[in-house]
């Protein structure tokens, strides 16, 4: 199977960036996509809302449902998943893309920011999975794909920004646990992480990053598409890297993904 035609996807944080790119790639196949994000009205600092994303999905050939949803709120997630099932008739795929980032040391991390990262990243991924799984377990080829890195205990990733690393590794460990619990029941639970830094609006949170040395979100979207088209049974608990997935799928030329092919690429965090 190399298409997501007719599949029903619930994507968190899909109003922009990697989440939107994954939605648009699925939309080109004719998928049904729930855009679950907080951005319902335009923000001068961050372009894109659930409504602009939904319009883009429809324009690309998919069916869209715009859902204002704060994944920190259990009732909102439950309602959003229920609305998706009601609208499209089920649920095949959950993409845990929503994430909060703050790359500062301990003394420069307000607890409000620390709490936000833990609530959105690890807790949010767990909560969305918990609400989606009753429906995923009934789907013919169910997938949970989380944008999280391979787990690491290397102090070089913990020292500079313990709060963020804890939150991101939380997503990785949630993936590990869900895969062990639901992989045997036929749900593919995997993580995907970019090999290079991706040019998204979240980059504004990282001072000094040269966008010219990044890849575009489409590289992650194409890799996610390849993963989500796989047979779910027996394909759980993997920590995948976008470039490796695409090479396995036969891609040899990665220059179209580069913002500036003449520049050396920046490796992403945790790799």
N, C-alpha and C positions, 0 to 999 in steps of 0.2 A: 504494500500500500504506500503510495507516494503522494497522497492528497489528503487534505483535511475537509474536503467537500462535505457539507451537511453536518460536520462535527459541531459540538456546542462547547465553546470555551468561556471560562470565567477568568479574566486577566486583571490583577490588581495593579494599581499605579499605571494604567494604560492610557492616560490622557496625553502623554508625551514620551519622548525618549525611547528606551529599549522596549518598554511595554507596548507603546503604540506601534513600533516597528514589527513586533511579533504579531500584533492584531492585524496589521495591514498585510503581512505575508499570508496569514491564514485566510484573510478576506479574499485574496486573489484566487483562492481555491473554491470560494463560495461557502465559507464557514459562517456559523452563527456566533457572534461574539458579544459577551457582556463586558462593557468597559466600566470597571469599578474603581473609582478614584474620588478624592476629596474636591478636586477642582471643578466646580460647577459654574463659576463666574470667572471671566478673564482676570489674570494677575499681570500687572505691568512688568514684573521681574521674571515671571515664568510663563512662556507662551503655552497655549493648549488647554482645553477643558474637556470634560467628558462629552460635551455636545459637539465640539469641533472634531474630536477623535471619532465619534460615532458617524458623523457626516463623511469623514475620510474613509472609514470602513465600508460604508454603503457605496461610496464612489468607486472603491476598489473591487466591488463585486460581492461583498459579504452582507449579512444582516446584522444590525447592531442594536444593542440595548444600552443606553446611557444610565448609569446608576451612581448617584452620589452616595459614597460609602466611605466611612472612616473605619479602617480595619482594626482600630483599637476598640471599637464598640461592638460587643457581641450581638446586640439586637440588630444593629445595622447590617452586619455581615449575614446574619441569619435571614433577614428580610431580602437582602440583595440576591442571595443564592436562591431563595424561594421564588423571587420575581423572575430570575433567569430560567428556572425549571418551568414556571408557569408559561412564560413567553415562548420558549423554544421546545419544551417537551422533555427535558432531561438535562444531563450534564455529562460530558465526556472528558473534559480536560480542565484542570486548575493550573494556572500559571501564577506562582507567587513572585511577583516582580517588585511590588512596592517595598521601598527601603528608605531609611533615614540615615544620613551620614554626618559625621562631625569628627574631623581629623585633628584633634588637639590632645595634648597631654592631660593628665589627671587634674592638675591645678587650674587648667583653663577649660574644663568641661563643667558647665552648670548642670546641676542635677536634673533640671527640667529637660535639658538636651539629652542627658544620659537616659532618663526615663523614656523619652520619646523614641530613642533608638531601640531600646529593649521591647517596648510595646509594639512598635511597627514591625520590626525585623523578625525576631524569633517568635514572640507571642502572636503577632499578626499572622505569620505563616502557619503556626499551629492552629490558630482559631479558624482560619479560612479552610484548612484541610479538614478540621473536625466537622464543620458545617457542610462541606462538599462531599465528604466520603460516603454518607448514606446513599447519595445519588450516583457517585462514581462506581460504587460496588455493583450497581445494576447495569452499568454501561458495558458495551461489548469490548472496548479496547481502552480502558481508562488510564489516564496519565496525570501525575502531579509533577510539575517541573518548577523548581525553585532556583532563582538567580542567587546562587551562593557558592563560595569557593570550596576547594578541597580542605577538609579539616587540618589544621596545623597547630602544633604547640610550640613552634619556633618563637623564642622571645623577641626576635627582631620585628615580628608583626604585632606583638603585644605591648612592648615598651612604649612606642610612640603614641598610641591611641587605644588604650585598654578598653575604653567604653565602646568604641566602634567595633573593634575586633571581637569583643565579647558578643555584641549584637549580631554581627555577620556570622561568626562561628556558631551562634545559637541557631541560625537558619540551617547551617550545615548539619548540626547535630539533630535538629528536628527531622531533617531529611533522612538521616541515618536510622533514627528510631521508627519513623513511619514506614520506611522501606522494609525494615525487619518485621514490622507488624502486618503490613498490608501487601507487601510483595508476594507472599505465599497465597494471598487471596486474589491475585491477578491484577493488582494495581501497580503500574510502573511508577515508582517514586524516585526521582533523580534530581540532581543539581547540575546547573550549567553556569560556567563562568568564562568571561572573556580573557583571551591571552594578552590582549593589549588594552590600554585605557580607551574607553569609548567616548566619543564626542557627544555628550548630552548636556542638558541644562544643569545637571547635578555637578558638572565640572566647576561651576561657579563657586562651589563650596570648597574647592581645592586650589588654594593660591599657587600661582606659578606654573600651572600645567600648560604646556604648549599644545593648543588644539591641533596644530598642523601635524603633530606626531601621534595623533590618535586615529582609530578607525571609526567608521560610521556605524550606527546602531544596526544597520542591515546585516552585518556579519553575524551578530548574535541572533537576529531574527531568522536568518536562513539556517543556522545551526539548530535553533529551537524547533523549527519546522521539521528538520530531518529526524530529530529525536522523537517528536510527537507523532510522526508517521510510523514509528517502529511498532512491532508486535509488543504489547505491554507485558504479557506473561513471560517471566524469566528475565526481564530487563530492568531490575530494580536495584537501588542502592549504589548507583554509579555517580561519580563526581567528574563531570565531563567538561572539557575545554572546547570553546567554540571552534578554534582552528583545527583541532584534532578531529572533531565530528565532521567538519566539512571536507577535510582531506580524505577521510574514510568514505565520504559520499562522492568522491571523485573530483573535488575542486583542487586545482593546482595553481591558479593565478589569483592572488589575493589583492593585487593592486587596485581593482575597482572599489574595494572596501576602504582604502586609505583616504583620509582627508587630503593629504598631500603625499603622493607616492614617492616624491624625492626625499622626504624626511625619514630618518630612522624612527621606528615605532617605540613607544613607551610601554614596557610590560606593566600589566595591571597589578594591583595590590595582591598579596598572599601567594604569588607565584614566584 
